[in-house]
Amino acid sequence: MTEISLSKHVVPTTITVSSTKTTGATLSNIAYAVFILFCFWVGSQILNLLVNAPGVLEHLAQGNDATRPRIEMGLAVSTVFGLVPFLLGCAFLGLIALMVKYHHRHEY
């Protein structure tokens, strides 16, 4: 049989459990949960507006200049030129964050 020894304990040997709860932590957790629910509600309302009201996005993109031609933009075009660059930018920033984390971990 092979014996494996680890430098760190997998299961901590001492667990300290506090029997007293602070009301401040509970109230702040509730406030944070309400804030997150509010953000999800606002996001769903905006998405509902864009899906159910055709032409709103195009109207917002045009401004009030009557000399410019009307822009008719489909869902596929707005996805390719809106969502795809956003996701690529997020992936790029995530890659930079991982590189910084890796560099910081192996630097010190």
Stockholm file with secondary structure:
# STOCKHOLM 1.0

chainA/1-108         MTEISLSKHVVPTTITVSSTKTTGATLSNIAYAVFILFCFWVGSQILNLLVNAPGVLEHLAQGNDATRPRIEMGLAVSTVFGLVPFLLGCAFLGLIALMVKYHHRHEY
#=GR chainA/1-108 SS CCCCCCSSCSSCSCCCCCSCCCHHHHHHHHHHHHHHHHHHHHHHHHHHHHHHSTTHHHHHHHCSCTTSCCCCCCHHHHIIIIIHHHHHHHHHHHHHHHHHHHHHHHHC
#=GC SS_cons         CCCCCCSSCSSCSCCCCCSCCCHHHHHHHHHHHHHHHHHHHHHHHHHHHHHHSTTHHHHHHHCSCTTSCCCCCCHHHHIIIIIHHHHHHHHHHHHHHHHHHHHHHHHC
//
